[in-house]
Amino acid sequence: MSRLGKMPGWQRLFVIGGMLACSISGSLYLLGHEFQIQRSTLGNHNVLALHGVFAMIATLALGSVLPFHLKAGLKSKRKWLSGLSQLCFLAALLITGALLYYGPAEIRDAVVSTHWTLGLLFFVIFLLHSLMRISLLPSLIARLLRPTGAHEQQALHHQQRARYLDSPVSQDPTYR
């Protein structure tokens, strides 16, 4: 490992694979059961059972990163919002998941709605945190929003030329 908090390749695959499998299987069940899309295929008990198995794997994956990845992330002060949001969402998903199986029947409908809403929000944050480089996002946005008209390009050229003229020693090897 070249930097603090970076997961080894096998662990990164385990975490990303476990979380993606859980999120995708839950989304498929949601589409089939709640939204009646391919209900006989997606909304059946086998997809729900598969989601439960993947949830156990995702919980193991979470446990494997907590000791060092979370600590290193807090020390580095990078991706705090997405990292801590994921942790809160996962805790809430574990609680609502347990309530779906062991909770009182009176609150089941509210728990189902809460669980799938939190699950979808977690999925988005997880993708942003793990698959995209959030640290590069501000520079990407700045590059996309940078003006590209002819006047702006000329101004940029003149700024670069002015920097060169202000410091010719650093640019020309004959001044060394």
ABEGO torsion letter per residue (X at the ends): XABBGBBBAAAAAAAAAAAAAAAAAAAAAAAAAAAGBGAAAAABAAAAAAAAAAAAAAAAAAAAAAAAAAAAAAAAGBGAAAAAAAAAAAAAAAAAAAAAAABBAAAAAAAAAAAAAAAAAAAAAAAAAAABBAAAAAAAAAAAABBABAAAAAAAAAAAAAAAAABAAAABAAAX
